[in-house]
Amino acid sequence: MKIYLASASPRRREILNLAGIRHSVVLPSVSEDLEDGVKPCNAVVMLSERKAEAAFALIDERDDDFAVIAADTVVALGDKIFGKPRNGKDAFEILRQLSGARHEVFTGVTIASPGKRISFFEQSYVYFNELSDEEIEAYISSGEPMDKAGAYGIQGRGCVFVKRIEGDFFNIMGLPVAKVYDALKSEFSYKPALSEE
């Protein structure tokens, strides 16, 4: 079975590569606008479903033996959803709100083949240290926050802000790979290569 990842995220590619899940990338263009009041767990699933559907239109396969993995990640403080910051000022405001608080990271995943589609989400908790304005400004000047939900990357320099986590680390990076692996095996009869070939 051929696997397609419907994402431009280098983190998601890295995670799939670590798991031995060989894949190609397709880059669907979808609106990430959501109605007000949508719960974070529902928002990420809706967006992953949009991405999977759009990805199907880009794939030209002669047989049906393929699956698309689409994902979307948000950071939430209560019911307030933080996606990628619009600019440096937005990144500063997000990080100021996350400072010293516990927030949640939700990733929605849709895996779809021509004959089947499943969607699910994973939820993790992240506890931040108190951040000074100077630390936030220095971090923003690195450029790292600008393409990341919640304006930080736990796998990058943002790791120094994290006091502790509860749940799936890879979910916080952008893809709950153990759940993806299990779904590919159980629902799509896919056998990822755990050994070197």
Buried (B, 14 or more C-beta within 10 A) or exposed (E): BBBBBBBEBEBBBBBBEEBBBEBEBBEBEBEEEBEEEBEBBBBBBBBBBBBBBBBBEEBEEEEEEBBBBBBBBBBBBEEEBBBBBEEBEBBBBBBEBBBEEBBBBBBBBBBBBBEEBEBBBBBBEBBBEEBEEEBBEEBBEEEBBBBBBBBBBBBBBBEEBBEEBEBBBBBBBBBBBEBBBEBBEEBBEBEBEEEEE
